Amino acid sequence: MSILSTLGRIASEYNAARARYLTERAVRALPAELRKDIGWPDAHDNRANLGVGTWAGDK
């Protein structure tokens, strides 16, 4: 595996994680009644705050 393909993969994973973060942040900013109507909190709220090294998503 070349360095460029590795960097591309890392950048892609980072972009996906960033998009998930921004989406979750926007949904959490909604009023509780709306979050309940759309089914938010579900499995995402059962996860612990995973901390350092989890920006690349669940693997």
C-alpha positions in Angstrom: 0.0 0.0 0.0 1.4 3.3 -1.0 1.6 6.4 1.2 -0.8 8.3 -1.1 -3.4 5.6 -0.8 -3.0 5.5 2.9 -3.3 9.2 3.2 -6.4 9.2 0.9 -8.0 6.5 3.1 -7.3 8.5 6.3 -8.7 11.7 4.7 -11.8 9.9 3.6 -12.4 8.4 7.1 -11.8 11.8 8.7 -14.3 13.4 6.3 -17.0 10.8 7.1 -16.4 11.1 10.8 -16.6 14.9 10.6 -19.9 14.6 8.6 -21.3 12.3 11.3 -20.3 14.7 14.0 -21.9 17.7 12.4 -25.1 15.8 11.7 -25.3 14.6 15.3 -24.6 18.1 16.6 -27.4 19.5 14.4 -29.9 16.8 15.6 -28.9 17.3 19.2 -29.6 21.0 18.9 -33.3 20.3 18.0 -35.9 20.5 20.8 -36.4 17.2 22.7 -39.9 16.8 21.2 -38.6 16.8 17.7 -35.8 14.5 18.5 -38.3 12.0 20.0 -40.5 12.3 16.9 -37.7 11.3 14.6 -36.5 8.5 16.8 -33.3 10.1 18.2 -31.9 8.9 20.9 -31.5 5.4 19.8 -28.4 3.3 19.6 -26.1 6.4 19.4 -27.0 7.4 23.0 -26.2 3.9 24.3 -22.6 4.3 23.2 -20.1 5.6 25.7 -18.1 8.7 24.9 -15.3 6.7 23.1 -12.6 9.3 23.5 -9.2 9.6 21.8 -8.5 7.6 18.7 -12.1 7.0 17.6 -12.4 9.7 15.0 -12.2 7.1 12.2 -15.4 5.5 13.2 -16.3 2.0 14.5 -14.2 -0.8 13.1 
